[in-house]
Amino acid sequence: MRFARRDWTGGKTGMTIKASIVFAALRPLMVVWYLWVRDGWTNVAHAVDAPYAVQAGVGLDRILLLGGHTSAGFGVLTHQIGLVGALSRQLSKTTGRGVEVQAIADVGMTLRVLASQAREMPALWADAVLVTVGINDALRLTPVGAWREQLRTLIEVIRERTDWGTPILILQIPPAVMVWDFARVPARIATSHARALNAESQMLCRSLPHTTYVPFNPSQLEGVPNLIQWRAAMYTEWSMKFVATVAEALHRETEYPGLPLV
């Protein structure tokens, strides 16, 4: 039987009581395994230049990326062919406007770390903020209640440091298999947990103004990609999956300021 129960945070969760107990027991083992796997990522190429890209055009839309692997340019040597550059080109092509994209990202980023770093950020000059964190949280089995509260905190901090009404887009955590050639059992555990975290993100976004949950499942594009295969063409294809949502958020806020994004 599936229960919608209230946990210690006072919110609802779609996980079964049995699943919650199992995940709590697995968490210490998954954290140790995650730390061991993460050491292997140091051998993978990653962008070393400034996480910034700009496209000329009429006007200027400023996009801020906050997150981990996807925004950090993992698998490529420059952000110009990573998500930062790919999104700037795709968005400019879609809107016909100038675009500036910058990122605050790290491959080891978790939501807790990101929320903490956000508190130290000065005013954020952005017309839209795209959050791409969660892969590491899925691998570490971050508790669902903690995820919900940390995400709410991050959104509140972004609100404090941007203009009221700035669209905040929360990207779906993709399947674990897109990151690495994980062993089957850990990959299935992490992917299952990602679904629980995504469900919480989706519910929270629905309850907040100017906050949108963005579906993103790259494994449907290229079979079962993994981090070793990340390349420029993949970032281009990924950016095409959600550029329309970013453009729509910018347009809606311009045309109908103050209305919630749904």
N, C-alpha and C positions, 0 to 999 in steps of 0.2 A: 504494500500500500504506500502511496506517495503522500507525504504530509507537507502542508505549508505551515511551518511552525515558526514561532517567534524565538529568536536566540537572544543572547545576552545584550545585543545592541538594540533590541526592540524592533528589528526589522523582520521581514519575511524571507524565507529561503526556500528554494524549490528542491533542495537536496533531501534525500530520505535520511532518517535518523541513523539507519544502518550505514549508509554511505559516509555520513559525517564521522562516525566512529572509526570506520576503516581508514578514511583519509587522515584522521588525526594520528592513528597508529603508524601510518606509512610516512608521515611528514619528516621525522628525523632521518629516516633512511633516504628519502628523496633529496633532502638538502645536502647530505654527504655526497650522494651520487651526482647531484647538480654541480657542486664545487669541483668534483673530479673532472667532469665533462667540460666545464668552463675553461679549464687549463688548456684544453685542445684548441680553443678558439683563438689563442694568441698566435697560432701558426697560419691563420687565415688572413688574407689581405683585407685592409680596411682603409677608408679614406683618411688622409692625414692633412689635408688642406682645410681652410676655413669653411665651415658648414654654411655656405651662403651662395645664392645664385640670383641673378636678376635678368629679366627680359624687358626690352624696351617696348613702349607702346603708349597709347593715350591713357592718361591717368596712371594710378599705381595701386595695386592690391598687395598688401603685406601679409604673408602667411608665416606663422611660427609653428615649427614642429617640435614637439616635446616627446621624448621616448627613448627606446632602446635600439635593438638590431636594425629595424626597418629605417629609422631616421638617421642612424649613425653611419650609414654608408658602408655596411659590412659586405665584404666580398668584392669591393672595387677600390681603386687607389685614389679616387678623387670624388668629391661630392657632386661634381658637375655631371657625372654619369650615374650617381646614386639617386636616392629618392628626392633629395633637395633639388638637384638639377632637373630631373625628369618631371617632377611636379610643376616646377616653374614653367617649363616649356609647354606641357600639356594644358595648364591652366590659362596661359597667355593665348594659346591656340584656340581654346574654347571660348574665352571671353573677348578676345581682341584687345585686351588691355595690357598695360605693363604689369609685371609681377615681380615681387621680391620675396624670396623664401630663405629663411634662416632656421637653424636647428640648434636645440640644446639637447644633446643625446649622447648616450654611451651604451655600448653593447651589454654591459652588466647592469643596466638600469632596472630597478624595481619600482613599483608604484610608491612604496614608502620612501625610498630615497628621492624620487622625483618630487613628491609632495614636500619633503624637507627642503630640497634645493629651491623649490618655487618660493618658499617663504623668504629666501635671501635675494630673490630677484628684484631689481628696480622696476619701475613702470615699464610695461610691455607695450611697445608700439606695434600693434598687429590688428589687421582687419578680420582675421580669423585664426583660431588656434586649433591645430590638429594634434591630438594625443595618441601616440602609437606605442604605448607601454603595455606589458602584460605577459610577454613570452617567458621571462624569467620567473614571474610570479606563478605561472602555470606549472613550470618545472619544479619550483620549490614548494608547491602546494600551499601557497599563502591562504590562510583561512578566509572563507567567504565574507564573514562579518568584518574582518579587518580590511579586506579589499573594498567593501562598500564604504566604510568610514574614511579610508584613505583617499578614495576617489572623490567623495564629497568634499573632503578638505582641499584636494587639489583644485577642484572646480571653484570653490570659494576663493582660494588664493588667486587664481587666474582672474576671477571677477574683480578682485580688489586692485589688480595691477593693470587692467585694461579698461577701456571705455565700457560703460554699461551697454549691453546689447551686443557686444562682440560675440559672434558665433563660436561655440566650443564644440569640436567634433571629436568623439571618442571612437577610435578605430577598433573593430572587433579583434580579439586575440586570435591569430590564425593557428592552425594545427601544429603540434610540436614537430611533426615530421618535416616541416619546411625549414627547420633550423639546423638539423643535424641527422646523421644516420643513427638514430637512437636504437637501442635494443627494443624489441617489440613491446615487452611488458611496461617499462617506464614510459614509452611513447604513448601507449594507450591510457595509462594513468594520467599523464599530463594533459592529454587531449580531452579526456573526460572532465578533468578539473577546469580546463579552459572554458568548457561549455557552461559550467556553473558560474564562473566569474563573468562571462559574457552576459549571462541571464541577469545578473545583478546590475551590470553596467547598463543594460537596456532598460531595466525598470527605473533606475535612477535618472537616466536621461529623459525618460517620458515624464518624470515628475518635476523637472526643472526647466525654466525658460531659456531659450537661446542655446540649448544643449541637444546635440543630435548624436545618436548611435549610428555608426557607419558599418554596415556589413562588409566583411572582407575575408574571402577564403581563397587564397592564391593557389592552393593545391588543386583546385578545380581547373586552373589554367594550364598547368604544365605537368600533369600527372602527380608525382610526389617529389617536388623539389626539396633540396636541402641546402644548408648554408654553404657547403663546399662548392656548390654550383652557382651561387649567386653571381649575377653579372649584370651589365648595363641594360641589356635587352629585357631582363626580368623586371628591373625597376621601372622601365618604361611601361611595360605591360601592367604592372601593379598600379602605377599612378593613374592609368586609364580607367581602372576599376572604380576609383572614388573621386576623380576630378570633377565629375558632374555634380556630386553632392557638395563639394567645396564651392563650386561656382554658384550653385543654387542658394547656398547659405549666404554668400556675399551679396547676391542679387536681392534676395528676400529682405535682408537687413537694410539694404539701400532703398528699396521700394516701399517697404513696410516696417519702418523702425519701431521696435517695442513689441512686435508680435512674436510669440514663441515659435521656435522651429520644431517641427514634428516630423 
